[in-house]
């Protein structure tokens, strides 16, 4: 957490950053809820942000700081490209996915969005439908990629999702589920 605080303070001196890429995770990486809140504050400090890539792999985080991070991201009205990886973040509940989609749909400039929830064990069929429904509110969205590999999404849920997507989605859409990649044309 001290490293996050130091990084946050240093990067605040560069408020004109347009592209930001942060990767954290693995067996040795520990970040507390406070550390994640520092990252949310850092995102808020970048006034000119147009591209944001956040990779949090195998972190044991709770819902509140991730929701706060999504809230901070949703305030960045100029973000066009967004990639968020929460791979193997198994402590996150389905509520984060629902709230995250709702908050991200408020970014008016969002054109490309990639979300990785692979190996997140608490995702349900209905959560993914709500997520897509929320993200489809992003009016400039041209590309959407969601990785649901090794999640508990059922075959029935996938079928319902495919039917739902084919009738509503105008964006180029890519899904990765159980090591198979799907595009809108496959539905």
C-alpha positions, 0 to 999 in steps of 0.5 A: 500500500505504501508503494501505491501511495507513493505512485499515486503522489508521483503520478498526480504531478502529471495531470495531462496524462491521456493514456494510463496502463496499470498492471497488478496481481499475482501471488506476491501482490497484495493490495488493500481496499485503501490501496484500491481507493488510492488508485481510484483517486489517481484516476480522478486526478487525470483530467485528460484521460482518453485510454485506461487499462487496468489489470488486476489479476488474482487480487483479494479485493472486496466490492466497495473499492472496485465500485469506487474505482468504476465510479471514478472511471465513469466521471472521466467523460473523455475515455474512449478506450477502456480495458479492465481485467479482474481475472481470478478476483474471486472475492468480488460479488455479482453486484460489482459486475452489475454496478460496473456496467451501469457506471461505465455506460455513463461515459459518453465518449466510450468507443472500445470496452474490454472487460475480463471477468475470467475465473470470477466464481460469483458471476451468474447468468442474470448478471451478464444480461444486466451487464450487457443491457447497461453497456448497450446504453453507451451510445458511441460503443463500437467494440465490446469484448467480455471474457467470461472464461471459466465462470459459472455461466450455464449453457442455458445462460449462454443461449439466452445471452446469444439471443438477447445480444443478436437483437440488441447489439450494434457494436462489434462484439466479442466474447470469450467463454470456456476457451472459445471465442464468439463474435456477434456473427456467430450468434 
